[in-house]
Amino acid sequence: MAEQAGDKKHEATPHRRDQARRKGQVARSQDLVSVSLLFAGISILLALGEYGAGYLTQFSERILTERPAVAADDTFLRAIGLQVIAVLALVLLPLMGALMLVAVLVNLGQTGFMLLPSRLNPDLSRIDPIKGFGRLFSLQNIVRVGFGLAKTAVVAIVAAVALWQERDRLLSVGDLSVIQLAGYLTEVTLWTSLKIAAVLLILALADYLFQWWKLEQDLRMTDQEFFDELKENQGDPKLKGRRRELQREIVNSRLRQAVPASDAVVSNPTELAVAIRYDPKTMIAPIVSAKGAGSMAQRIRRLALENGVPIVERKELAQLLYAEVEVDHPVPMKHYAAVAEVLRYVYELKGESPFDEARRAAS
């Protein structure tokens, strides 16, 4: 079967992954960092419970219940200042420290430790208007827009559900004192925010998985890229075994696809094997779909027997086709008669005529 030159059939090698990493090409979701911080922050505030709430309540009570003429009351201002410092020291500073730790861990979990001095160098391609316009309609940008819409919908839905569940208590807030009202609103806000953050965290994880999948697809290699890299690392003894194994896999994969789809295999009788395929509907001339010598010829014959492809012994024709025709290339005109004889014989075995196929294709 004909192979598309641009098909990326091979997974990225360690060398290619290392090169991509040096350029900063790693799977990373910025949303995962920000949403993790949001989720962790709310969780910590809820976990602090009465410990943090006590300080926050005292601070709120002091502001909401004292007389408003604060500008002329130095004692009041000093008291408020001390309470602000206490809140920051006992609640907010540990919270900020925990959030910094979460941010570091999430980033390291996604990319590991990276130093990329090359990213500091100016890159004019980043401000290329043509490439920038193309990126607007890229799959990655479309997915980013989709995630943005999903996040907006999540926030609206979760907030609406939370408020609906609290509708009875919200209608009776007029019976609460100022302190009770502050505590209640804080509780509702934190729990609603936690629910929103939990769903956003799931979306952020999905975004990270997409970024990982997209990177894997971008790093995959064509046959040409794969073999070029093998040539560059020819001297590395660690790659020789892997190279031979992958080459065998590529060859066997091609044979498994090409031989069963062939019309006949011309053999010599054991040294050479050439598979021929002809489809009058799509081909002007028969093509050599696979060929091999020695052990590869044996594999071709074995696949032909397993898939019911006739094997025709034509020593001279097998030698000529093997030497002169590349795989997936048409048979030269000078060999038309010999190949037509083989195909005629094969069609007679099937009770058909190649000319019947040609007439059906023409009609």
N, C-alpha and C positions, 0 to 999 in steps of 0.2 A: 504494500500500500504506500502511496506517496506520502511523504512526511512534510509537514509544514515547518519551514526553517525557523520560524519564530516561536515554536512551541517550547515552553519552559517545563520540561519533563523531569528535571533532576532537582532534588532537594539541595539547598545551599550547603556547600562544604564548610568545614570549620574555618578555612582560610577566608572564604567569602564573608562569613559571619563576622570574623574579626575585622576585616576591612570596613564593613558596614558600621560596626560599633565604633571604630576609630573616627568615622565621619559623623557620629552621633545618630545613626539610623538604628534606633531601638524602639521596641513596643512600649508606648507610654501614653497614659490617659491623664490629661490635666484635670479632668473632672474627678477622677478617682482621688486625687490629692485633696481637692477642695471639699468634696463631699465627705471624705473620711475625717477631715478636720471638723466639719459641721457635726457629724454623727458623734465623734469622740467628745467634742465640747459639750454638747447637750447631755450625753451620757454621764460625763463627769459632774456636771451641775446637778443632775438628778441624783447621782450617787452621793454627792456631798450632803444631800438631804437637809436635816435640821442644822447641821454644822454651818453650812454656807447660808442657809435661809435665815438663820438668826441674825447674822450680821447684815444681810440685805434688808431684813425687816426693820431692824433698828435704824438703819440708814434711811429707809423710806419713811418710817414713822417720824424721825427727826425733821425731815424736810416738809412732810405733808401736814404736820400738826402744829409746828411752831408758828409764831406770828410772822407775817410776811415782811415786816420792817427789818430785814436782815442787814441792810446796809449800815444801819446805825448801831447795831449790836455786835460789838467785837467779841464778846463771850460766845455768842451764837456761832459766829463765823469760825472761831477757833475750834469749837466743838464739832462743827460740820467737817472742818479740815481734818481733824483727828479721826473721825469716823471714815472719811474717804481713804485715808492712809491705811486704816485697819482693814477695810474691805479689800483694798488692793493687795495688801500683804498676806491676808489670810485666805482669800478666795481667788482673786484674779491672777496673782503671780504664780501660784501652783498650777492654775488652769493653763496659763500661757506656757509654762514649762512643759506640761503634759502635751499640749498641742504641738509645740516645737518637736518633741520626741516623735509624735505620730507622723508629722510631716516628713521627718528624716527617714523613718522606717518605711513609710509607703513609697517614697521615692527610691530608696535603696532596694525595696522589694521588687519594683518594676524594672529598674535599669542596672542595679548594682552600683558599685563605686566607679565613677567616670570622671576623668580629667580630659577635657577636649580643648587644648589651646588652639587647634586649627579652626575652631568655630569663631574665634575672635578675629580671624582674618576677614577682610571685606570680600563679599561674594556678590558680584554684579548680577548674577543670574537670579538672585532673590528679588531684585527690583525690576526684572525684565517684564514689561507690560504684557507682552504676548504670552509668556509662561504664566504670569499672574492671572490673565483672563482665562487661560485653560484650566487653572486650578479651581476657578470658581465653579466649574461644572464637573469636577472630578468626583469619583465615587466617594472618596473620603470626605469631601466637603458636603455632598448630599447627605451622607450618613450623619455628619455633624449637625446639619440643619434638622434632620429627623429627631436626633436626640434632644436638641433644643426644644422642639415642639413637644416632645414627650415629657420633658421636665416641666414645662409650663403647665401641661395638662395634669401632671401628677400633683403639683403644688395646689392647683385649683380644686381638684377632686378631693384630695385628702383634707385640705382645710375646710371645704364645705361639709364633708362627712363629720369631721370633728366638731364643728360648730353645731351641726344638726343634733348630734348626740348630747351636746351640752345645752340644748335649747331651754330645757326646764330650769336649770340652774341659772342660766343667763338672765332669764326673765325675773328671777328673784334676787338679783344682786343688790337691789335697792334696800334689802333688809340687812345687808352686811355692813360692818364697820369699815372704815378706811383701811385698817390693817388687814382685816379678813379679805376685803376686796383685792388688795394688792397681792396677798398670798394666793388667792384663787386664780387671779389672772395670770400670775407667774406659773402656776401649776399647769393650767390649760395651755398656755403658750409653749411651755417646754415639752409637754407630752405630744402636742400636735406637731411641733417642730421635729421631734424625734421620729414620729411616724413618717413625716415627709422625707427626712434624711435617710431613713431605712430604705424607702422605695428608690430614692435617688442613688443610694449606694448600689442597689441592684443594677440600675441603669448604667452607673459608672463602671461596674464590673463587666457588663456587656460591652461597653465602649472599649474597655481594655482588651477584651477578647477579640473584638473586631480589629483593633490596632495590631494585635499580635498576628491575626490571620492575614491582614493586609501586608504586613512586613514579610511574612513567610512567602506570600505570593510574589512580592517584588524581588525577593532574594533568590527565587528559583532560577535555574540555569537552563539555557538551551544546550543542545548537543555541542555546538561550536564553543560556547563559553566554557562548558565542562571540560572539553578536550584541551582547550587553550590553557586552562588552569593546570591540567595534568602535565602539560608540556613544561610549564613554568616550574613545577615542583618535581620534575623528572628525577632529580638527584636525591630526593628524600626517600630513604628506604622504607619509612613507615607508611608511605602512600602507595608503594608498588603493589602490595597485596590487595589493597582496597581498589586500586585502579583496575587491576585485572578482573576482580570480581564484578565491578560495575560495568566494565566492557562486555563481559559475558552476559550480564543481565540485559544490557541494551540489545545485543545481538539476538539473544533468545527471545526477547520481547518482540523484536521485528519479525523473527521467523514464525512465532506463534500467530502473528497477525497475517503475515503474507502468504504462507504456504497453504493454510486451509482455504483461502480465497482464490487460489490459483486453479487453472484448468488442467495442467499437466506438469510433471517433473521429468525433465530429460536427464538421463544418467549416463555414466561412463565406465562400467556399470556401477563401480563402487568408489572410485576416486573422486569423481565430480558429480554434482547435482545442480541443475538449473531449473527453477520453477518459472513457468510461463503463464501469463494471464491475458485473456483477450475478452473485452466487452464491446461488441459492435455498436452499442448505443452511445458509448462515451469515448471510444478509442479509434484512432485512425489505423493503428498497427498494434500487434501484440507487444507486450512489455515483459522484461525479465523482472519478476517480482521478488526473487530471492536467488542466491547462488552461494555455493560453498565447496570447499575441498576438504578431504580427510574427514575429521570428526564432525565438522559442520555439515558436510555432505550427508553423513550418516544421520544427523539430526533432521535434515530436510526430508530424507527418505522416510524416517520414522514418523514425522509429522504427517507426511503425505499418506502413509498407510493408515494412521489413526483417523484421518479425516476423509478417507475415501477418494483421495486425489490420485489418478492413474500415474504410474511410473513407466516411462517409455525409454528403453535403452537405445540411444543413438550416440555412439562414442564420438564420432567426428563433430556432430552438431553440438554436443555438450562442450567439447573442447573449444570450439569457435565462439559459442555464446559466452562461455566463462571468460575467455581471454579478451573479447572485443566489446561486450555490452555491460554497462554499469547497471546496478540495481535501480529499478523504477524508470529505466530508459527504454525506448522502443527498439524493437529488433530491426537491424539494418535491412534495406530492401533486398540485398543480395542473399539474405537468408530466408526471405519470405516463403519460397517454395518448400524448403525443408521444414520450416515451422508449420506451414499450412498442412503438410502431410501428417505431422504429429497431431495437430488439432482435429483434422478430419478423422483420424483413427480414434481419438478420444471421444468425439461426438458420436461416432458409430457405435462405440461401446455403450453409450448412453441411449442409443436409439434415436439420436437427433442428427441434424446437419448444421454445420456452422453457417451455411448459406441461408438456412431457414431463420436462424437468429438474426442474420444481417438484414434479411427481407423484413422481418418483424420490426427491427429497429428503424428501418427506412420508412415503413408505413406508419 
